C-alpha cells in the first residue's frame, strides 16, 4: 500500500508539472459545512444499528506555487450512540485539471481518529489514505456533479470514506456561494478494535460552501 501511495503522488506531481492546471485565481480558499444524517451499522449486524445527525467542517487552501501541494482540513464529529469518534482529515493534493468543464484533484490524506468508541471498545489512531476528487459541470447551468473519496488498506486497517452529490453555484460580488447535497458512506474495518472491527455509516447530507 505504501508503494501505491507513492506512485499516486509521483504521478500527480509529474502531471501537474507537464500540464499546469488552469486555475481561475492565483490564490483561493474554500470553506464549508455539511450536515449528515448518518446511519451506523456494526459488523453488518441489524441488531447494532443507530443513527444521528453529524456535522462536517472543512477548509481548503489553493495556490499557484509549482510542486507545492494544496491543503485541505476536514473535521467530522460522529456520535450515533453505538459508534462515536472524531475524525480529522489532513489532505495534501494537486490540481490535475481545473476548468469549467471538469476539475480533478489527487493527493494523500492523513486521518486522525480520536476519542473513538465502538460498543465497549475504544480506539485512537492515525490512518493514511489516497485522496481523489472530481467535479463535472453541467453545461449552460449553475449545477455540477461531484465526487470525493479517501481509500486506504494499511497496517491491517481498511477505510473507505466517499461522497457524491450535486452542487448549485450562486455567484456573489466577492465570492461564490455553493449549495451542496448528496450521499456519503464511511466503511471502516479497524483491526485494533476487537469484536467490533467493521463499522459502516451512510446517509444523505446537505451543506453550504464559500468559494473565495
C-alpha positions as CSV (number, residue, x, y, z in Angstrom):
1,X,0.0,0.0,0.0
2,X,2.9,2.4,0.7
3,X,4.2,1.8,-2.9
4,X,0.7,2.5,-4.3
5,X,0.5,5.8,-2.4
6,X,4.0,6.9,-3.5
7,X,3.2,6.0,-7.1
8,X,-0.1,8.1,-7.0
9,X,1.7,11.1,-5.6
10,X,4.6,10.8,-8.1
11,X,2.1,10.6,-11.0
12,X,0.2,13.7,-9.6
13,X,3.4,15.7,-9.4
14,X,4.6,14.8,-12.8
15,X,1.3,15.5,-14.4
16,X,0.9,18.9,-12.6
17,X,4.3,19.9,-13.9
18,X,3.7,18.8,-17.5
19,X,0.1,20.1,-17.7
20,X,-0.4,23.1,-15.4
21,X,-3.9,23.5,-14.0
22,X,-5.8,26.4,-15.5
23,X,-6.7,27.9,-12.1
24,X,-9.2,30.8,-12.0
25,X,-7.2,32.6,-9.4
26,X,-3.6,32.6,-8.1
27,X,-4.9,32.1,-4.5
28,X,-8.1,30.6,-3.4
29,X,-9.9,29.5,-0.2
30,X,-12.9,27.2,0.1
31,X,-14.8,26.7,3.4
32,X,-17.9,24.9,4.1
33,X,-20.1,22.9,6.5
34,X,-22.2,19.8,5.8
35,X,-24.9,18.2,7.9
36,X,-25.0,14.4,7.6
37,X,-27.9,12.1,8.6
38,X,-25.6,9.1,9.3
39,X,-26.9,5.6,9.9
40,X,-24.4,3.3,11.6
41,X,-24.1,-0.5,11.5
42,X,-21.5,-2.6,13.4
43,X,-20.2,-5.9,11.9
44,X,-23.1,-5.9,9.4
45,X,-25.5,-6.7,12.2
46,X,-29.1,-5.5,12.1
47,X,-29.1,-5.6,15.9
48,X,-26.4,-2.9,16.1
49,X,-27.9,-0.1,14.1
50,X,-28.1,3.6,15.2
51,X,-28.3,7.0,13.6
52,X,-27.5,10.6,14.3
53,X,-27.2,14.0,12.6
54,X,-23.4,14.7,12.4
55,X,-21.7,17.9,11.3
56,X,-18.7,18.1,9.0
57,X,-16.5,21.2,8.6
58,X,-13.8,21.8,6.0
59,X,-11.5,24.5,4.6
60,X,-9.1,24.2,1.6
61,X,-6.3,26.5,0.5
62,X,-5.1,26.6,-3.1
63,X,-2.2,28.5,-4.7
64,X,-0.1,28.9,-7.8
65,X,3.3,27.6,-6.5
66,X,4.6,24.7,-8.6
67,X,5.3,21.4,-6.9
68,X,3.9,22.6,-3.5
69,X,0.6,20.8,-2.9
70,X,-2.6,22.5,-1.9
71,X,-4.1,21.7,1.5
72,X,-7.4,20.8,2.9
73,X,-8.5,20.3,6.6
74,X,-11.8,18.5,7.3
75,X,-13.3,17.7,10.7
76,X,-16.2,15.2,11.5
77,X,-17.8,14.6,14.8
78,X,-19.6,11.2,14.7
79,X,-21.8,10.1,17.6
80,X,-24.6,7.7,16.7
81,X,-24.8,6.1,20.1
82,X,-23.4,2.7,19.1
83,X,-20.5,4.4,17.3
84,X,-18.7,7.6,18.3
85,X,-15.4,9.2,17.1
86,X,-13.8,12.4,16.0
87,X,-12.2,12.3,12.5
88,X,-9.7,14.9,11.3
89,X,-8.5,14.7,7.7
90,X,-5.3,16.4,6.7
91,X,-5.0,16.3,2.9
92,X,-2.2,17.5,0.6
93,X,-3.3,17.4,-3.1
94,X,-2.5,18.6,-6.6
95,X,-5.0,20.1,-9.1
96,X,-4.6,17.8,-12.1
97,X,-7.3,19.5,-14.0
98,X,-9.2,22.7,-13.2
99,X,-11.6,24.3,-15.8
100,X,-15.3,25.0,-16.3
101,X,-15.9,21.5,-17.7
102,X,-14.1,19.3,-15.3
103,X,-11.9,19.5,-12.2
104,X,-9.8,16.7,-10.8
105,X,-7.6,16.6,-7.7
106,X,-5.3,13.8,-6.5
107,X,-3.3,13.5,-3.2
108,X,-2.8,11.9,0.1
109,X,-4.7,12.2,3.4
110,X,-3.6,11.5,7.0
111,X,-6.6,10.9,9.1
112,X,-6.6,11.1,12.9
113,X,-9.3,9.1,14.7
114,X,-9.7,10.4,18.2
115,X,-12.0,9.6,21.2
116,X,-13.2,6.6,19.3
117,X,-15.7,4.2,20.9
118,X,-17.5,1.2,19.3
119,X,-19.6,-0.6,21.9
120,X,-17.2,-1.1,24.8
121,X,-14.1,-0.8,22.7
122,X,-12.0,2.4,22.3
123,X,-9.6,3.4,19.7
124,X,-7.3,6.3,18.9
125,X,-5.0,6.1,15.8
126,X,-3.7,7.6,12.5
127,X,-4.5,6.2,9.1
128,X,-3.1,7.3,5.7
129,X,-5.2,7.1,2.5
130,X,-5.2,8.1,-1.1
131,X,-7.4,11.1,-1.9
132,X,-9.3,11.9,-5.1
133,X,-11.9,14.5,-6.0
134,X,-13.7,15.1,-9.3
135,X,-16.2,17.7,-10.4
136,X,-18.1,17.9,-13.7
137,X,-20.0,21.0,-14.7
138,X,-23.4,20.7,-16.4
139,X,-23.2,22.9,-19.5
140,X,-25.4,26.1,-19.5
141,X,-26.4,25.6,-15.9
142,X,-25.1,26.6,-12.4
143,X,-25.0,22.9,-11.5
144,X,-22.1,20.5,-11.1
145,X,-21.8,16.8,-10.2
146,X,-19.0,16.0,-7.7
147,X,-17.4,13.0,-6.0
148,X,-14.9,12.8,-3.2
149,X,-13.0,9.7,-2.0
150,X,-10.4,8.6,0.6
151,X,-9.3,5.0,0.3
152,X,-6.8,3.0,2.4
153,X,-5.7,-0.5,3.2
154,X,-2.8,-0.1,5.6
155,X,-1.5,-1.8,8.7
156,X,-4.4,-4.3,8.8
157,X,-6.9,-1.4,8.7
158,X,-9.2,-0.8,5.8
159,X,-11.0,2.5,5.3
160,X,-13.3,4.0,2.6
161,X,-14.8,7.5,3.0
162,X,-16.7,8.6,-0.1
163,X,-19.4,11.0,-1.0
164,X,-21.2,12.1,-4.2
165,X,-23.7,14.8,-4.9
166,X,-24.8,17.9,-6.8
167,X,-23.6,21.5,-6.3
168,X,-25.5,24.7,-7.2
169,X,-23.3,27.8,-7.5
170,X,-24.7,31.2,-6.8
171,X,-22.2,34.0,-7.9
172,X,-21.9,36.9,-5.4
173,X,-19.7,40.0,-5.5
174,X,-16.5,38.8,-4.0
175,X,-17.1,35.0,-3.8
176,X,-19.3,32.1,-4.9
177,X,-21.9,30.5,-2.7
178,X,-22.3,26.8,-3.3
179,X,-25.3,24.8,-2.1
180,X,-24.5,21.1,-1.9
181,X,-26.3,17.9,-1.3
182,X,-25.7,14.2,-1.8
183,X,-24.9,10.8,-0.2
184,X,-21.9,9.9,2.0
185,X,-20.6,6.5,3.0
186,X,-17.9,5.5,5.6
187,X,-16.9,1.9,5.6
188,X,-14.2,1.1,8.1
189,X,-12.5,-2.1,9.3
190,X,-10.3,-1.4,12.3
191,X,-8.0,-4.3,13.2
192,X,-7.3,-2.6,16.6
193,X,-11.0,-2.7,17.7
194,X,-11.7,-6.2,19.0
195,X,-15.0,-7.9,18.2
196,X,-16.4,-4.7,16.6
197,X,-14.0,-4.1,13.8
198,X,-16.4,-3.4,10.9
199,X,-18.2,-0.1,11.1
200,X,-20.4,1.3,8.3
201,X,-22.1,4.7,8.3
202,X,-24.1,6.1,5.4
203,X,-26.8,8.6,4.7
204,X,-27.8,11.9,3.0
205,X,-26.0,15.2,3.6
206,X,-26.6,18.8,2.8
207,X,-24.4,21.9,3.2
208,X,-23.1,25.2,2.0
209,X,-19.7,26.3,0.8
210,X,-18.0,29.6,0.4
211,X,-15.5,29.8,-2.6
212,X,-13.3,32.9,-2.4
